[in-house]
């Protein structure tokens, strides 16, 4: 059996190992390749493209004919995303929840 595992965390696992909260053998099995993805708050240019994808997903789920943010409304969308806290630690989860609730739509 050939198995590939992709795991992600926002924790510093080496600290957790030192404090006995994470197994060292499991860490070394998982730690073959590390990919660092900066937090969304550090990639503000990615917020609007992600918001577009989330908007399309919500529109599809709600069976609504939405094609994206119109140029006239785009600044409003950016302001709404900024107010929603999408640029903070919660990131995509906050954007999804905000969009689903219709605050930005």
C-alpha positions, -999 to +999 in steps of 0.1 A: +000+000+000+013+034-010+000+063+011+006+100+009-003+123+038-006+160+036-009+177+070-011+213+080-009+231+113-006+266+127+013+254+156+050+251+162+053+213+165+089+214+178+076+233+208+048+208+212+073+179+211+094+195+238+064+199+260+052+164+254+020+173+234+031+158+201+050+126+193+085+130+179+083+099+157+051+111+141+067+145+135+097+130+117+074+108+095+053+138+086+082+163+082+095+150+049+087+182+029+078+215+044+058+241+025+054+274+041+023+294+031+022+329+046-009+339+065-036+356+044-030+388+064+005+389+048-009+383+013-035+411+010-033+409-028-048+374-026-080+385-007-101+397-036-093+367-059-101+344-030-133+363-024-143+359-060-138+321-058-159+320-025-186+342-041-188+318-071-191+288-047-218+305-026-237+315-058-236+280-071-247+265-038-276+290-036-284+287-073-280+324-079-267+339-112-237+358-098-206+364-120-184+384-096-179+418-081-189+445-106-162+472-112-186+498-097-191+477-065-155+463-063-143+491-038-174+483-017-164+446-017-129+454-007-141+476+022-165+449+033-137+422+032-114+445+052-142+451+078-150+414+080-115+407+093-106+385+064-071+399+065-066+387+101-058+353+114-091+337+106-086+344+069-106+322+045-129+308+072-140+344+081-144+352+044-166+321+038-188+328+068-191+365+060-201+357+024-225+330+034-243+353+057-246+378+029-228+407+045-206+412+014-232+400-012 
